[in-house]
């Protein structure tokens, strides 16, 4: 069995991310590793030409950290060593950046499983992380129920 000391789980507050978090927690517990749970927030107005004031601890990051703490408390056993990480930026860039800064052994993340036009328009954070990461990346695909519900929503 592989032993890890630091595992980074990229988290998006959806059901598939919960599945990735559970798997990352299991691996962390088996290895007695520290589990870093990372959420990248989108900066409000980032798509506009209006500059966003620089704040070392912006409200949207504080809100995300509070929400992340609630999820961790609800979903994870108390004996798992966790560290919460929240940053504003581009997920595909900042997941890899933080993984390198923390010198993690493994990145665990969920994928939305988009294909075709949706994949072309939305891109794939997961693909970019896999290409750029210097450590292994474990990807959790959406469950069959999640994929079915998503396709029903898109076609409805």
C-alpha positions as CSV (number, residue, x, y, z in Angstrom):
1,X,0.0,0.0,0.0
2,X,1.2,3.5,-0.8
3,X,1.9,5.8,2.1
4,X,1.1,9.5,1.9
5,X,2.0,12.3,4.3
6,X,0.1,15.1,2.6
7,X,-3.1,14.8,0.5
8,X,-4.8,17.7,-1.2
9,X,-8.5,17.4,-1.9
10,X,-9.9,20.1,-4.2
11,X,-13.5,20.8,-3.1
12,X,-16.4,22.4,-4.9
13,X,-19.4,22.0,-2.5
14,X,-21.2,19.4,-4.7
15,X,-22.1,15.8,-4.3
16,X,-19.2,14.6,-6.4
17,X,-16.8,16.6,-4.3
18,X,-18.2,14.9,-1.2
19,X,-17.4,11.5,-2.7
20,X,-13.8,12.7,-3.5
21,X,-13.5,14.1,0.1
22,X,-14.6,10.7,1.6
23,X,-12.0,8.9,-0.5
24,X,-9.3,11.4,0.3
25,X,-10.1,11.1,4.0
26,X,-9.9,7.3,3.8
27,X,-6.5,7.5,2.2
28,X,-5.4,10.1,4.8
29,X,-6.5,8.0,7.7
30,X,-4.8,4.8,6.3
31,X,-1.6,6.7,5.9
32,X,-1.9,8.9,9.0
33,X,-1.5,11.8,6.5
34,X,-2.6,15.4,6.7
35,X,-5.6,16.1,4.5
36,X,-5.7,19.6,3.0
37,X,-9.1,20.5,1.8
38,X,-9.0,23.3,-0.8
39,X,-11.7,25.4,-2.2
40,X,-10.9,28.0,-4.9
41,X,-13.4,30.9,-4.8
42,X,-14.2,33.0,-7.8
43,X,-13.5,36.7,-7.1
44,X,-16.7,38.7,-7.6
45,X,-16.5,40.9,-10.7
46,X,-13.4,39.0,-11.9
47,X,-14.9,38.8,-15.4
48,X,-15.3,42.5,-15.6
49,X,-12.8,45.3,-16.2
50,X,-13.5,46.8,-12.8
51,X,-10.6,46.3,-10.4
52,X,-11.4,44.4,-7.2
53,X,-9.9,45.9,-4.1
54,X,-7.1,43.8,-2.6
55,X,-8.1,42.5,0.8
56,X,-5.9,39.9,2.6
57,X,-9.0,38.1,3.9
58,X,-11.9,39.0,1.6
59,X,-15.5,38.3,2.7
60,X,-16.0,35.6,0.0
61,X,-13.0,33.6,1.2
62,X,-14.2,33.9,4.9
63,X,-17.6,32.7,3.9
64,X,-16.1,29.8,1.9
65,X,-13.8,28.8,4.9
66,X,-16.9,28.8,7.2
67,X,-18.8,26.6,4.8
68,X,-15.8,24.3,4.3
69,X,-15.4,23.9,8.1
70,X,-19.1,22.9,8.4
71,X,-18.7,20.3,5.6
72,X,-15.5,18.9,7.2
73,X,-17.1,18.6,10.6
74,X,-20.2,16.9,9.2
75,X,-18.4,14.6,6.7
76,X,-15.1,13.6,8.3
77,X,-14.2,11.7,11.4
78,X,-12.6,13.7,14.2
79,X,-9.4,11.6,14.1
80,X,-8.3,12.8,10.7
81,X,-5.7,15.6,10.6
82,X,-7.2,18.3,8.3
83,X,-6.2,21.7,7.2
84,X,-8.6,24.0,5.4
85,X,-7.3,26.1,2.5
86,X,-9.3,28.7,0.7
87,X,-8.0,30.9,-2.1
88,X,-9.4,33.2,-4.8
89,X,-8.3,32.6,-8.3
90,X,-8.3,30.1,-11.1
91,X,-8.8,26.5,-10.0
92,X,-6.7,24.9,-12.6
93,X,-3.7,27.1,-11.7
94,X,-4.2,27.5,-8.0
95,X,-4.8,23.8,-7.2
96,X,-1.4,23.0,-8.8
97,X,0.2,26.0,-7.2
98,X,-0.9,25.1,-3.7
99,X,-0.1,21.4,-4.2
100,X,3.5,22.5,-5.1
101,X,3.7,25.0,-2.2
102,X,2.5,22.3,0.3
103,X,4.6,19.6,-1.3
104,X,1.7,17.2,-1.3
105,X,2.0,13.5,-2.3
106,X,-1.4,13.2,-3.9
107,X,-4.2,15.4,-5.3
108,X,-7.8,14.0,-5.1
109,X,-10.5,15.8,-7.0
110,X,-13.8,15.3,-8.6
111,X,-14.6,15.8,-12.3
112,X,-18.0,16.9,-13.6
113,X,-17.8,14.5,-16.5
114,X,-18.8,17.0,-19.2
115,X,-18.3,16.0,-22.8
116,X,-18.8,17.5,-26.2
117,X,-19.8,21.1,-26.5
118,X,-20.1,21.6,-22.7
119,X,-16.6,20.4,-22.3
120,X,-15.4,22.6,-25.1
121,X,-17.1,25.7,-23.6
122,X,-16.3,25.1,-20.0
123,X,-12.9,23.5,-20.3
124,X,-11.7,21.0,-17.8
125,X,-10.0,22.0,-14.6
126,X,-9.2,18.3,-14.0
127,X,-7.4,18.0,-17.3
128,X,-5.3,21.0,-16.6
129,X,-4.4,19.8,-13.1
130,X,-3.5,16.4,-14.4
131,X,-1.2,18.0,-17.1
132,X,0.5,20.4,-14.7
133,X,0.7,18.6,-11.4
134,X,4.0,17.1,-10.2
135,X,2.4,14.5,-8.0
136,X,-0.3,11.9,-8.8
137,X,-3.9,13.0,-9.3
138,X,-6.7,10.7,-8.3
139,X,-10.0,11.7,-10.2
140,X,-13.4,10.8,-9.0
141,X,-16.0,10.6,-11.8
142,X,-19.7,11.6,-11.2
143,X,-22.0,8.7,-10.1
144,X,-24.4,7.3,-12.7
145,X,-27.3,9.0,-10.9
146,X,-25.5,12.4,-10.9
147,X,-24.7,12.1,-14.7
148,X,-28.3,11.1,-15.4
149,X,-29.8,14.0,-13.4
150,X,-27.4,16.4,-15.2
151,X,-28.4,15.2,-18.7
152,X,-32.1,15.4,-17.8
153,X,-31.6,18.9,-16.6
154,X,-29.7,20.0,-19.8
155,X,-32.3,18.4,-22.1
156,X,-35.4,19.6,-20.2
